[in-house]
Amino acid sequence: MRKTIFVLLFVFPLLVQAASTRVITGRSIGIHPNTMQNLIPQIKAFLSRDFGADSIQLVLEKGRYDFFGTSCFDGKDVTTIAFDIKHKKNLIIDGQGAEFIFHGQVTPFKLTESSNVRIQNLVIDWDRPYNSQGTIIGLSDTYVDIQVDGDKYPFEIVSDSIYFLGEGWRKPIVSEYTNIYEPKQLNIAYQTRDNPLGRDFYQAKVTQNTDGSLRFHTRPAYYPVIGSQIVFFHGRYIADGILIMQSKDIALENITIYHTLSCGVSGYKSENISLKKVDIITNSSKGRAFSTIADATHFNGCKGDILFDGCEVSGAGDDYMNIHGMYANVVAIEGDSSVLVAPNGRYIGFVSGEQAWVLDTATMVKTNVLFVNDQQSIYGSDGHIVNYRIAFSKNIRKLIKVGDLLENKDKTASLTVRNCRMLKKNRGRSILVSSPGTVRIENNYFNTAGAAILIEGDIELWNESGAVRDVLIQNNMFENCYTSGDNISDYPWGWGEAVISITPSVKPQSIDARPYHENIRIHNNQFRHFDYAILFARSVKGLAFHDNTLVRTYDYEPYYRKVNFYLDGCREVSFSNNSFSEDFLGKNMQLIHMRRSDVKQSKNDRHAIAIQGP
């Protein structure tokens, strides 16, 4: 007998009218907890149904559910999808606290061209994660001894080389990351970033000591504290945890993600995504220092609103969140109204009716806005895309030149991050945002290894667009952030320039250079900091630092550039009513490619902050 109830569905930010919702229990479709059997066939059968116009709520019992994928780990084409949600509307999946345990190469959830989907109340983890971990128990100028729990992280040594074993896979340590964590707190070790033991570590001869520990025969570039944890990587960007593709109004709520094989949550060309109480964290009950292999979350080419509310992150293999579009490089002009652009791995493209900003690469200034008529893929003889042809609604001969960039004006998201915790257990930075949409970062706690907030606009590495226009950072606590920053020695792979780092690729060349970003306000925040570097800002018009409290801590030794506020090519800057503890380091500001008249200070700040240069 079909059970029908009436509910009010709310998916941020869209309020959906009351609708008939059909509740389906897991047991009714053969999905039982605690069986240790592969449940992907039952899930596939359930999602292959035509639900008609009904709203569907799948409700599972609390317990453990297992999902087995391929064991190949050789490419995306062999990834198994557990919940393959295609062309679905008005769907709720409620785990009621269920624990989803994955085995092998699996994407737990993939949403494609779906809308009004909510996933809630569940845990995602792997029985055998795709990281391995050990404890550093001995060091000298010729070796590093590491104790690895062979039950949790099986391994074998063949011809003086080590291979770690998983569920159907056998992999070496890849020469990336290999981060070091403090023994007790499992924070990223002070002043370490990627590969702190040195590149020779990966080519080292490996033997096994009589106590079962592993000896890497190499001279370490860094000598960590005995008892420090080390995390090994065996691959990157294999399969996301929750992948949202070309979908709309997606809500994730009360979810804990302990491990995924790439990003925890990834959105691509989608609209309106909310994460409420979605924790992407280490599984401390298993002693892990890691969570996801790549970014905790990543959103590319999305629009509408992206919301993080009451979330926490720790142990991710890359930044907590990254929200951006993509620049497309113009490589040829074809006729009067079309161009060819170069492809890249994360190209978001254009559809008919969308608008393209045209940017001059040298200045990163927007020169024109054009309407797109069409986009076509151009294939080479090997069947791969070599270019995209973009056709416009008018003659573009005098409006675009080879080397210019195109940015999709319509695929830009607004971002709200509130009531979240971002911890030093996480590799890299926390919030990366490059979007012209409204950005609100408020009431959060930051205790990060790299920059707490990074605002870029990149044409040097990843082509991530674009210039921000309305950013408010308020009522946050920044505590001992930036213990592992340092872009000076590790450029461009360092983890930022300051607690708040604004570093677009465009580098001002004069005091008249036109800024790239606009309207960034930093108000009513607390900075409890051990060092100098609070704010690094390049190429911003309308930068305000008001009513903030800065207090010195003594938990770490200062190590970085001895400037609190480093401003390069900024215009219409204002500082007012900021409070410093008497012992706060520096109390200074450095200006590059700026006039002193570019900075306005209130009386309090004028007495507190000394300006250096020009």
Secondary structure, 3 states (H helix, E strand, C coil): CCCEEEECCEECCEECCCEEEEEEECHHHCCCCCCCCECHHHHHHHHCCCCCCCEEEEECCCCEEEEECECCCCCHHHCEEEEEEECCEEEEEEEEEEEEEEECEEEEEEEECCEEEEEEEEEEEECCCCEEEEEEEEECCCCEEEECCCCCCCEEEECCEEEEECCCCEECCCCCCCCEECCCCCCECCCCCCCCCCHHHHHCEEEECCCCCEEEECCCCCCCCCCCEEEEECCCCCCCCEEEECCEEEEEEEEEECCECCCCEEEECCEEEEEEEEEECCCHHHCCCCCECCCCEEEECCEEEEEEECCEECCCCCCCEEEEEECEEEEEEECCCEEEECCCCCCCCCCCCCEEEEEECCCCEEEEEEEEEEEEEEECCCCCEEEEEEEECCCCCCCCCCCCEEEECCCCEEEEEECCEECCCCCCCCEEEECCCEEEEECCEECCCCCCEEECCCCCCCCEECCCCEEEEECCEEECCCCCCCHHHHCCCCCCCCCEEECCCCCCCCCCCCCCEEEEEEECCEEEECCCCCEEEECEEEEEEECCEEEECCCCCCCCCCCCEEEECCEEEEEECCEECCCCCCCEEEEECCCHHHEEECHHHHHHCEEECC
